[in-house]
Structures are given as C-alpha cells and as structure tokens.
C-alpha cells in the first residue's frame, strides 16, 4: 500500500499522493473524534434536562420533594458542566 524509503535518520519517506492520503486519513480521524465528543456532551445535556424534568414532575405526582432535592441540582449540573461526568455507551 504505502512505499517507505528508509533514510540515514530512519525517517520514512512517502510520495506526494501517499502523504496526501495520510493527511486526509488523520483529518478524518480528528473529525470523527470531534463528532463523538460533541455527541457525548449533547447526550449529557439531554440527561440533565431529563433529570430536571423528573425533579419538577415528581413532587406534583407523588406529593414528595425528596427526589427533587437530588434531581434538580444534578440536572442543572449536567447541563452546565464542561466536564465528562457520565459514562454513556
């Protein structure tokens, strides 16, 4: 596939088309990684919205605010943080 020519410094040399293919491959991988990270944070923010809605709806349905004391702050935290907090598969 790729033809490598060894030099005195043990650096592989590629033709122009091979180098362009490698650069395109690296850009493709970087784009995929960026999309995966963006999708992760979208899922995390949606989970935060779900927790917030659960925290709001639960006292209305069950007449008990115990779950809301945990769900509302955690939901807000999930929506505003820029850290990876959850393990999403």
Secondary structure, 3 states (H helix, E strand, C coil): CCCCECCCCCCCECCHHHHHHHHHHHHHHHHHHHHHHHHHHHHHHHHHHHHHHHHHHHHHHHCCCHHHHHHHHHHHHHHHCCCCCCCCC
